[in-house]
Amino acid sequence: MGIEVCFSSGLRHITPYYATRSSFAKGRWFNKSLLEVLSAEFGTFTRDQYLKEFDLGNYQLLRNSERMDPVNTLIRSGDIIVVRQHKHEPPVKQWCLNRQIENFDLLNRVAGMNIVFEDDDLLVLDKPNGLPIHPTGKFYHNTLIEILKSHNKNVFPTYRLDKVTSGLIILAKSSGVAKMIQDKIKTRNVTKLYLARVKGKFPGTEPVKMDSPIYTIDPKRRFPAGLTTSRDATTEFSLFKYLPDVNESVVLCRPLTGRTHQIRIHLLRLGYPIVNDPLYCPEKSSFPLRLRFIRNILKWEDSVEPVPQIFDAIINEYEDVRLKKSQNLEKCSECGSFEIKDSPIEELVIWLHAWKYSIDEASTFETDLPTWAC
């Protein structure tokens, strides 16, 4: 059955659909039952609701293709977890003023997106804000990779950009080329330049180098599963332009490592958060406890603070926000989950843009400046 796409209020919607996925059991799940794992690490359902989902066959534990008891069987290496879900994909920001443009290709455009460069090996695009790169979490069909597939462009991402970030994305037309570029990024043979618009007057005398570990928080999981390992990260910043009328600066950012949310977190810790960042700008964030934790605790593994207790408070903060957003929402007649509420457009956009990438100082790709940086 084909996927139905519709547009409203500046958003691209996917009509809910059923999807089945399977994956090998993770090592940390060994010697636990599937019920124990789901109840401890995922908050989708209560324990009793998971039991009903088992009866419906929506969660299965397979061993050598045989269906096992998900309550009493202890997971071991090689087991496969199968999940069947009624998928409610969140909408993404509509990037074409004329939605018909998305359905066919024009010169130097594919799916309504600007082509920066294309040859037999690469497709380089100027990604719009509000669009994830590849399937992850709740997103699948509302992703750049899947949208390009519908335009006969089967490509492989060579790095990631946050959903809310715009700009240069280098896509390979084979897994071999993708690995080659990824290897060059790992060995720091790729120079990456981003632009960010931040609060305040950024120092303009000389570049500012920020070294501090980066980790991510998943408030849908308990401690310690909800915290990734802290990893060293370095970013260089310099003033690109100061905007005195609003006391804001456009900053040139050069990440020397590639950690999730690295630029955004480093700017927060420097005291110059991105103006409209819904996670890391204190004036915009709905999660102040989460923000303060990441700003003040540079490496959570070495912290003298009571991290488990603070993390419990972060989970409660997240649940409170989620509960408020779910108020007055209707439940899906198919699966009983709450229908997804449309996110405000401003939460799908931040002023962070991948501007230039240079590979081995031989190939350089560059997008136009975003309007907020001009």
Secondary structure as the mmCIF struct_conf table of DSSP 4:
data_model
#
loop_
_struct_conf.conf_type_id
_struct_conf.id
_struct_conf.beg_label_comp_id
_struct_conf.beg_label_asym_id
_struct_conf.beg_label_seq_id
_struct_conf.end_label_comp_id
_struct_conf.end_label_asym_id
_struct_conf.end_label_seq_id
HELX_LH_PP_P HELX_LH_PP_P1 GLY A 2 GLU A 4
STRN STRN1 VAL A 5 SER A 8
TURN_TY1_P TURN_TY1_P1 SER A 9 GLY A 10
STRN STRN2 LEU A 11 ILE A 14
STRN STRN3 TYR A 17 PHE A 24
HELX_LH_PP_P HELX_LH_PP_P2 ALA A 25 LYS A 26
HELX_RH_3T_P HELX_RH_3T_P1 GLY A 27 TRP A 29
TURN_TY1_P TURN_TY1_P2 PHE A 30 ASN A 31
BEND BEND1 LYS A 32 LYS A 32
HELX_RH_AL_P HELX_RH_AL_P1 LEU A 34 GLU A 41
BEND BEND2 THR A 44 PHE A 45
HELX_RH_AL_P HELX_RH_AL_P2 ARG A 47 LEU A 56
TURN_TY1_P TURN_TY1_P3 GLY A 57 GLY A 57
BEND BEND3 ASN A 58 ASN A 58
STRN STRN4 TYR A 59 ARG A 63
TURN_TY1_P TURN_TY1_P4 ASN A 64 SER A 65
STRN STRN5 GLU A 66 MET A 68
TURN_TY1_P TURN_TY1_P5 PRO A 70 ASN A 72
HELX_LH_PP_P HELX_LH_PP_P3 THR A 73 ILE A 75
TURN_TY1_P TURN_TY1_P6 SER A 77 GLY A 78
STRN STRN6 ILE A 80 LYS A 87
HELX_LH_PP_P HELX_LH_PP_P4 GLU A 89 PRO A 91
STRN STRN7 VAL A 92 LYS A 93
BEND BEND4 LEU A 97 ASN A 98
HELX_RH_3T_P HELX_RH_3T_P2 ARG A 99 ASN A 103
BEND BEND5 PHE A 104 PHE A 104
STRN STRN8 LEU A 106 LEU A 106
TURN_TY1_P TURN_TY1_P7 LEU A 107 ASN A 108
STRN STRN9 ARG A 109 VAL A 110
TURN_TY1_P TURN_TY1_P8 ALA A 111 GLY A 112
STRN STRN10 MET A 113 GLU A 118
BEND BEND6 ASP A 120 ASP A 121
STRN STRN11 LEU A 122 LYS A 127
HELX_LH_PP_P HELX_LH_PP_P5 PRO A 128 PRO A 128
TURN_TY1_P TURN_TY1_P9 ASN A 129 GLY A 130
BEND BEND7 ILE A 133 HIS A 134
STRN STRN12 THR A 136 THR A 136
TURN_TY1_P TURN_TY1_P10 GLY A 137 LYS A 138
STRN STRN13 PHE A 139 PHE A 139
BEND BEND8 TYR A 140 THR A 143
HELX_RH_AL_P HELX_RH_AL_P3 LEU A 144 LYS A 149
TURN_TY1_P TURN_TY1_P11 SER A 150 ASN A 152
STRN STRN14 PHE A 156 PRO A 157
BEND BEND9 THR A 158 TYR A 159
TURN_TY1_P TURN_TY1_P12 LYS A 163 VAL A 164
STRN STRN15 SER A 166 ALA A 172
BEND BEND10 LYS A 173 SER A 174
HELX_RH_AL_P HELX_RH_AL_P4 SER A 175 LYS A 186
TURN_TY1_P TURN_TY1_P13 THR A 187 ARG A 188
STRN STRN16 VAL A 190 LYS A 199
BEND BEND11 GLY A 200 GLY A 200
BEND BEND12 THR A 205 GLU A 206
STRN STRN17 VAL A 208 ASP A 211
STRN STRN18 ILE A 214 ILE A 214
STRN STRN19 ILE A 217 ILE A 217
TURN_TY1_P TURN_TY1_P14 PRO A 219 LYS A 220
BEND BEND13 ARG A 221 ARG A 221
TURN_TY1_P TURN_TY1_P15 PHE A 223 GLY A 226
STRN STRN20 LEU A 227 LEU A 227
HELX_LH_PP_P HELX_LH_PP_P6 THR A 228 SER A 230
STRN STRN21 ARG A 231 ARG A 231
STRN STRN22 THR A 234 LEU A 243
TURN_TY1_P TURN_TY1_P16 PRO A 244 ASN A 247
STRN STRN23 GLU A 248 PRO A 255
BEND BEND14 LEU A 256 THR A 257
TURN_TY1_P TURN_TY1_P17 THR A 260 HIS A 261
HELX_RH_AL_P HELX_RH_AL_P5 GLN A 262 LEU A 270
TURN_TY1_P TURN_TY1_P18 GLY A 271 GLY A 271
STRN STRN24 ILE A 274 ILE A 274
TURN_TY1_P TURN_TY1_P19 VAL A 275 ASN A 276
TURN_TY1_P TURN_TY1_P20 PRO A 278 TYR A 280
TURN_TY1_P TURN_TY1_P21 PRO A 282 LYS A 284
BEND BEND15 SER A 286 SER A 286
HELX_RH_AL_P HELX_RH_AL_P6 PRO A 288 ASN A 296
BEND BEND16 LEU A 298 LEU A 298
HELX_RH_3T_P HELX_RH_3T_P3 TRP A 300 ASP A 302
BEND BEND17 VAL A 304 GLU A 305
HELX_RH_AL_P HELX_RH_AL_P7 VAL A 307 SER A 326
TURN_TY1_P TURN_TY1_P22 GLN A 327 ASN A 328
HELX_LH_PP_P HELX_LH_PP_P7 LEU A 329 GLU A 330
STRN STRN25 LYS A 331 LYS A 331
HELX_LH_PP_P HELX_LH_PP_P8 CYS A 332 CYS A 332
TURN_TY1_P TURN_TY1_P23 SER A 333 CYS A 335
HELX_LH_PP_P HELX_LH_PP_P9 SER A 337 SER A 337
STRN STRN26 PHE A 338 PHE A 338
HELX_LH_PP_P HELX_LH_PP_P10 GLU A 339 PRO A 344
HELX_RH_3T_P HELX_RH_3T_P4 ILE A 345 LEU A 348
BEND BEND18 TRP A 351 TRP A 351
STRN STRN27 LEU A 352 ILE A 359
TURN_TY1_P TURN_TY1_P24 ASP A 360 ALA A 362
STRN STRN28 SER A 363 GLU A 366
HELX_LH_PP_P HELX_LH_PP_P11 THR A 367 PRO A 370
HELX_RH_3T_P HELX_RH_3T_P5 THR A 371 ALA A 373
#
